[in-house]
Amino acid sequence: MDTLINGGIYKIVCPDGLVLAANEFGYHDCENVVRQEYSYDLNQAWRLEQNGEGKWKLFNLAANMGLAWLGHKHNKLNPYRLFPGWAGPFVLTETEDGWLIGEKGAAMTIEGSPYQPMVLGEGTPFRFELITANPGELPRMLIVHGEVDAAGVPELFKDGDWYYCVVDNFLRRNDVGRVGILRSPDLINWRKYDDLLPQGKPRPFPWMEEHVPDCEIWCPGIAKFGGKYWIYYACTRTCRNTTAMGVVSNVTLDKDDPRYAWKDEGIVMETFESDDWNAIDPHIIHTYDDEIWMVYGSAWSGIKVRRINEETGKVYDDQVYSVAYREEFPHPAEGGYVFKRNGWYYLICAVERTDQNYRCVVGRSRDIRGPYVDKQGVSLMDEGGETIVEYKPGLYKPGHSAVFQDGEKYYIACESWQCRCPTTELVISTLSWDADWPDSAASREYLKRYEK
């Protein structure tokens, strides 16, 4: 067999042809290692690192965690799991049939179905097949902690030394609020910062009940322009397009500042049952021409962009441009978000149904007004788009993504309806770039670029 390469990226192949993979993508500690059909996903790739004693650590690239053996009984097993900051180290023993992962006479053993944990036993021989010895910059998940289990439609923002995340579903479990702000010093540890727009009755502003009775407050987006901070949101009802988009403003994000107060700026736009679009999912983009534009809309006739007045925070004119669409309702294009890099505008949106292949795709354009196309030149108006966050185990119903630039680094945040969680969780991945196309740690078939 070939000599293992320190720092190399490998797929670890079982005797039955399945490969070892992570079952989660960030956030959770102590996750199972499972067996899957190889599908070129980053959760099926492992980085090998050798220490001075000749032992090896195995890091899963998508989960951003290392392989570890718990060393005690757990559900009558001695399982191998994934942990952040703790990996092995293991002795990799070469045999005629492959490599054993473990110690002398005791190693990782496959038992039962592909979704059972790997356990300590006599040892199963694995083939280490090199994917690449020079991977370059790879995307990775951040292992986030804190109050991140009720964080729908997240959007990241930095002000001073603090990171902010504006979310809906805020404290959804007891219905205290619907739109709120989380804050973090490092993008890892998040705490509740402000319960901005409570969901309870009476609604925060009288016009809400007048325009959309019994409305739900959803889908916030944050921006800074005109010397103020602005948070846009939608007052709406599930699967209806009777919606009033509102906005609040503040001169500071510092709650210790006596000026800290969110001011109601009223309605930005609204839609009715007779309309073929929906005034929801607002997000702001500063263009290369220093103009303020908004991306918004979902389902019906799809996602739109239009210019915003920098002084009022309201619409600039009547010009509206359609940029993404999915034909069959309720197979939506929703949760649109535009960001820019190297002269391009990138549009990310969530597509397909939430009970099927819900995922996020991206297209790009030189013009804020579109058309946005994928690598094959197919427009997002014609169901094009490169998958950047994929529906898969551990990212159940990933949607409503937003990209955040911090210096030279780019991050993508999305909501994830985890299988074992009653509400949405915050998921953050770094982005890597290939020919000016972004990839996250949860994008589709990422490893195909390394095929021989």
N, C-alpha and C positions, 0 to 999 in steps of 0.2 A: 504494500500500500504506500501511497505518497506520504511524505513527511508533512505533519501538520504545520501550518504557518501561523506564527504569532501575529495577531492582529487581523488574520484572514476572516472573511465572511463565508459561512458554510450553511448548507442544509444538512440536517441530520436524519438519515434515512433508516427506517426500521426494516426488519426482515420481510415484512408484508408489503413493503413499498410505500407505506405512509410515512410522513415526516413529522418530527416533533415541532410543536407550535405553541405559542402563547394563546390562552383563551380569553385574555382581557387586554385592554389597550390603555394603560395608565390608570391612575387613581387608586385602585384596590391593591393592597398588599396580599401576600399569601395566596396567589392564584395557581390554578392547576396548569400543568403541562399536558397537552393533549396530542393526539395523533390526527392528522388530516391528509387528504389528498393534496399534493403539491399544486398550488395555484398561483405561484409567483408573488404571494403577499409577503409583506415585510415581517409579519408575525411568524413566518416560517424560516427566518434567517437568524443565524447565531454568530456573534463575534467571539473568537477565541483569544484569550490573553493568558500568557504563561508567566508565572512568577519566578523568582530566583531559585526556588526549590524544585523547579521542573513541573509543578502542578499547574492546572489550568482552571480558569474561570470562563463560564459560558454566559454571555449576555444576549437576551432576546432583543432584537432591534426595535420592534414595534412597541412592545410593552415597556421598554426601557428598564428592565429588571434583570437580575441575574438568577441563574439556576442555583438552588440551594436544597439541601436535605434537612428536614426538620429535626431528625435525630430523636424523635419520641413518638409514642403511639398517638394516632389521630384517626378516629373512625376505624380502629383496628388495623390501620395501615401505617407504614413508615414512609410517608410520601415525599416525593421531590416536588418542590413548588418554586414560584418566582417571588423574589423579594427585591425592593430597591435598596441599594447600599450593602447587600450581603449576597455574595456569590461564591459557592464552593469554599476553597478550591478543591478540585478533584484530581485524582490520578486517572489518566487516560491510558488504559492498558491495551496494547495491540494484540489481536488474535488472528487466526487464519480467516475468520468470518467477519471481522470488523473490530471496532474499538469498544471496550467496556468503560462506562462512566462511573467511577466510584473509588473504592479502596480495594486492597488486596482481598480477594475472596468474597467481597460484598459490593454489588454495583446496582445501577438502575436496571429494573426489571419490568417488562411489559406484562400486564395481567388484564384479561378481560377485554371489554369494549374500548374503542378509541377514546371515549370520554372519561374512562377511569384514570385516577392518578397513577403516575409511575411510582413504583415502590422499590424498597431495598430488598435485594434477593441475590440469587446466584449470578445474575447479570445477563442482559441481552446485548448481543453485538450490534453496533450501529455503524453504518457507513457515513463518513464525513466527506461530503462532496463539495469541493471548493466552488463558491459562486464568484468571488473576486478577492484578490489580494490587495487591491487598491480601490476601495469603495468611494473615496472622496467624501464630500459632506453628505451625510445621510440624515433624513428627518428622524425625529425621535419624539416620543410622548413625554410630557411633563407629568410627574407624579404629584397631582394636586391634593391638597388637604384642607380641612376646615369645613366651612358652611357652603359646600358646593353641591349639595344633593337636592337643591330646588332652584335650578339655574337654567331656565329656558331662554332661548333666543339671546345668547350672551354676546355682548360687544365689549371689547377691551379698549382701554383709554389710559394714557399716562399723563399725570400732572405733577410736576416737581419730582419728588422721590417716590411717589406712590403710584401703584397701578390700580385702576378701577375697572369693575366689570358691571355693566348695567344689564339686568336680567328681568324676565317676567317669571310667572309661577313662584314668586318670592314668598317663602313660608307658606306654600300652598296647603300644607298638611292641616293647618288650623285656620286657613283663610284670613290671616291677618292682613296680608298685602298681596298685591298683584304685580307691581313694578318696584324694584328696589335696586340698591347699589351694594356691591361687595367691594372690599378694598384689601390690597396685599402689598407687602414691601418687596416681594421677590417673584411674583407670578406663581408661587407654589402654595403658600399659606394664605387662605382667604377667610375673611370675617365679614359678617353683616356690618354695613356702614350706615345705611339709611333706608327706612321703609317709606319710599317716596310717594307712591300713589296707592292708598289703601283700597281694597276691593269691597269692603263692607259698605253698608248703607248708613247715612246718605253718601252718594258718590262724592269724591273730593270737590267737584265743581258743578254748579247747578245745570249748566248747559248739557252735561253728559246725559242725564235722564231725559231732558227735553228732546234731544236728537236721537238717542239710542236707549230706550227704556230697558232697564235691567242689563245694561251693557257689562261686558267683561273687558278688563284693561290689559292689553297685550303689547308685545313686540316693541320694546323700546330701542331707540338708537340715540347715541350721544355724539355731540360735536361741539367745537369751539370756533366761533367766528363773531365778528362785530363786537369784540370785547366782552362776550358773554359765553356761558356754557348753555347748550340747548339739549333737552331730551325730548324727542318725539315719541309718540305712542299712538295706539289705535284703540278706540272704544267701539266694540263690535260684539257679535254673537257668533258662535260656532257654525260654520258652513253657511253663513249669510253674508251678503255684501252690503247690508245696511250699516255703514261704518262712518264714524267721524274721527278723523285724525287730529290729535291735539298736540300742543307743545308747551313746555314750561322752560323758564330760563333762570339763570343764577349768575351772579358776578364772581362767585368763588366756589370751589369744591371743598374748602376747609371749614368743617363744622364748628371749629373754635373761633372762626371769624364772625363777629357780630352781624356782618352783612349777609351771612349764609341764610338764604331763603329761596325756595322755588316759587317763581311767579307764574301764574296762569297766563299764557299768551293767547288762549282761545283756540279756535278751529283753524287748521291749515287747509284741509279739503275734506269733502265727504262724498259718499256714494249711497245709492238707493237701489232697491230691487230692480228697477228698470235699467240700471247701468250694466255694462258687460265687463266691468273691472271692479277692483276692491281697494279702498284706500287704507291699506294695511302694510305692515312690515317696513317702516320708514328707516332709511339709513342715509347719511350725508357723505358726499365726496367733494374734496377740494380739487378742482381740475388744474391742469398744467397752466391754464390761462387765469388762475386765481379767481375762478368763479365757483359759486356754491351750487351743487346739484344734489338732487335726492333720487335714490332708487327705491321703489316701493311697488306694491301690488302683489296679487297672488291669484292662482286658479283663474276662472273665467277667461278673460283675454290676456292674462299673463302679467309680466313684470314690465314696469315703465320707468323712465327717467325724465326729470324735468328740472328746470333751473329754479333756485330759491333766492329770494331777495335777502341780501346780507344784513340789511338794517332791520327788517321786520321779522325775518325767519319764516315768512309765508311765501307762497308761490310768486315767481317773478313775472310770468306771463302765461298765456294759454297753450303754449307749445308743449306737447306731450309726445314722447317717442317710445314705442314698444321695442323691447330688447330680448325677451325670452318668453316662450310659449310652449305648452304641451296640449295636444289636440283633445284628448279624451278626458272630460271632467268626470270624477274628481281626481284625475291624475294631474296634479298641479305642477306648475313652476312657481315656487314661492320662496320667501326668505331671501330675496335678492340682496347682494352686497357688492359694491364696486370699490376696488382699490387700484393704485397705479404703481408702475415700476418700469424704468428704462424706456419711457415714451409710450408704454402700453397702458390701457385700461383693462382690468380683469373683472369679469362678472362671475360671481359664484351664486348659485341658487340650488335649492332643494327640489328634487323631482321625484316622480312616481308616487304611489300610494304608501301611506305609513304602515299598512299591514302587508306590504309586499316588498318591493325593492327600493325603499326610501333611501336616498343618498344625495350627495352634493356633487355638482358638476361645475366646471369652469370653462369659460371661453374668453377671448381677448379681442380688443379693437384698438385702433389708433384714435378713434373718435368716441367721446363720451356717449354720443347718441347711437353708437353701433354702426354696422352690425357686429355682434360678438360671435366669433367662430371658434371651432375646436381645431385640433392638429390636422384634421382632414379637410378643413375649410367649410365644415357644415355649420350653419348658423344655429344659435340657440333658439331662434324663432322656428326652426325646422327640426327640433328635438335633438340637436347636436349637444356636445359638451364632453369634456374629459372628466372622468370620475376622480375626485380629489378626496372625498370622505365616503367610505363604502359601508353599506349595510352588511354586517357580518357578526359572528359571535363576539360578544364583548363590546360591540358598538351597535346595539339594537336600536333601530330608528335614529340614525345620526342625521341631524338636520340643522338648518338655520345657522350657517357658518359665517364668521366674520374674521377678517385678517387684520393683524396689528403689526406695525413696524416699530421696532425699538432699536435705533441706531442702524446697523447694517443687517440686523436679524429680523426675520419675519416669522410670525406665529399665526396659526389658525385656531380659533376657538369655536366649538360647536356644542349643541345640546345633544345628549344621548339618553334615550329611554332604555336604561339598563334592565336586563331581564329580571333582576332580583330587587329592583328599586321601584317604589311606587310613584316616583316622579322623575324629572329630568336631572341629569348630572352634568357638571361642567367638564369638558374634555378639551385639552390644549395640546397641540403638536407644533413643533417647529416646521418650517417649510424649507425644502431644498429646491434648487433650480437646475433645469436642464434645457438649454436652448430657449431661455426665457419662458419656460413652462414650469409652474409650481407643482410640487409633490408634498403630500403629508405622510405621516407614518401610517395612515389608514387609507391610502389611495389604492387603486386597483392595479394588480399585476405590476407592482413597482419593480420587481426583480427581473422582469423580462429584458430590461436594458442591459443586463449582464450575461444574457444568453450567448453561448459560444456558437 
